[in-house]
Amino acid sequence: MKRIASILAALLLTLGTLTAAVAETTFDGVVSNGEQIAVLAPFGGTVSTLGVRAGQEITLGQEIASVETTKVYASTDGTVSGVFGQPGDNAEDVAARSGAVLYVAPTGKYTITADIQKAYNNSDNKYVSIGETVYLESYYSSNGHEATGIITAADGVQYTVVTTEGELLMEETVVIYRDAAHTSTSRIGRGTVSRTPEVAVGGTGSIVALHVQDGDAVTRGQLLFETVTGTLDGLYASGNTIVSGVEGIVASVNATVGAALNKGDTVLTVYPRSAMQVKIEVDEYDLTAIREGDAVTLTFSYDEGNATVYPGTVAMISHVSESTDGSDATYLAYIDFTPDANIRLGMSAVASLGGGGDADALAADEQEPAQVAESAPAQ
């Protein structure tokens, strides 16, 4: 009888162990994300493209928008004679130091300050007009220097000629004619050669693209550089595109195509995937069954077969009840876990606490009491 009683006791112990092993507390929950990260505009301008929308998943470094740039063009034909600005620089700061972002030496590199004092004695030759094409030769014919130019200014008996072709010597005296053959009757005066000053090219905002370099030949209307508004952080320019510095789900988009954007404005906000949690409600009578730091397993409604189980940890249980209508108090709790690409915000989830142990360990528990019972000495 005592042996039978021992066996029955072992069976009852096994049954109790099995019951404890499979007993578990479950909570219904939903995937949430209480954190939002703002993606700020690193510079300003008018939004030209916008490539994201709310609810979209974005990756680190993904292009999310672009802004229109202010484009600066060459005002004259010539040669780039000095470049002082680089992408990332603030154009005003460069101009304050160097006078301009860059300079262009005009094709007409000589300027002649002239007057009509030595013009052929004819009333027509003593009246010159801005825009006239004129022909020049060195006063000392032995030099053999000739050039062609255009009258760019006239004031009383004085006028200015800028050359369009030909070579002269600095500070030499030249005779100016209306006739390409340099006939004396077409002489309209003479003047002194000096250099045509370089054209200073400046801009506003920060340089994001530079299209020329020192020594390049440029034509009037050629694009020289582009700027955006504001000062670039770290003087680093990555073009006129705005990229995301975080990966996750777009919570809201605050920019629109065609709207003005200032540096530091919020372009969009993002729910970072790494901050996803499962939010559950815990009834007050279940508070004794769950503690912060407890391990749980998570399954999701989209996966009907529960093929994938996600481990999680109870991160926080609120100390303030969600109930306000006098019914049983409930408390929000949050479970940390590592989501994969299948998990989306708002998904339904089930959090299981306790039970569900390792199958081999459970099998060992089933066998051990029986072995103990069999080894008991007969009475």
C-alpha positions, 0 to 999 in steps of 0.5 A: 500500500505504501508503494502505491501511495508513493506512486500516486504522490509522484503522479500528483506531483507530476500533474502539478508540475505539468499544470504549472508548466503550461499555465501562463498569463496572456495580454492583448497588445498593439505595436506602438512607438512613443518616440518621434525624431525630427529630420531638420532642413540643413539649409533653406530654399524652395522645395522642388521635390518631395519623395516621401509620405506619411506611413512610408518606411525610410532608410538611413541616408535616403533622399527625402527632398530637394530644394531649388538652388540660386544659380549664378551665371557669368556676366561676360566672356572671359577666363576664370582668374581666381576661385576663392569659394568652395562647396560648403562655404558661405558666399558672403563670408568668402566675399568679405575675405576675398572680395568675391567668390570668384573673378572672371577676366573679360576677353576684352582685357585692355581698356583704353582711356581716350579723348578726341583731342587728336581726332581728324579735324572733322565734326563727325570725328569729334562725336563718338557713340557708345557701342561703336566698333573701333580699330586701334594701332600703336602710336609707334607703328614700329611696335606693330600692335593692333586691336579691335574694340568697342566704345563702352562709355563717353563723357564730353571729350573723353571716352572709353574703349574695351578691346575685343581682340588683339594684343597691346602693351600696358600704358602704351599710347594708341591711335583710334580709328573708325576705319579698319584700314586706319585711314587718317580721315577716320581718326577719332582720337588717341588714348592710353592702354590699361588693363580691364579689371576682372569682374567680381562674382559674388552670391548669397547663401552657401555654395553647394555646387561649383562648376568652374575652376581657375583658368577655365574659359567661360562665356556670358550666361554660363553657370558658375556656381549654385547656392542655398540659403543659410550656413551649412553645418561643418561647411559640408555640402552634399548638393541640394538634396536633404537626406534622412539621418534616421531609419524608421516609419514616417510619422508626418511630412511637414514640407510641401513642393513649392513652399519655402523652407528655412534652415532648421525647419522640420521636414518630417518626423520619423518613428524609429524602428528601433524604438518600437514596443508592444503596448498592453493593458494590465488589469489590476488583478493581474499586477501580481503576475507581471513585473518590470524586467519579466521575459515574455514571448510575443506573437502577432495576429498577422501570423496566423500560425504563430510561426515566429515568436519574438522574445521581449522584456517588460520595460515599464508598467505605468503607476497611473490607471487608464480607467476613468469610469469607475470600472476595474483599473487597468495600467499600460505596460510596454514591452521591448523587443527587436522588430523585423521588417514584418512588424508594422505600427498598429499591429495586434499582438499577444504577450505571453508571460510564464509557461511555455518552457523548453519541451526537453526540460518539460519532458525531463520533469515528467520523467524524474518524479516517476523514476524517484517513485520506482526507486523507493524501497518496498515496505 
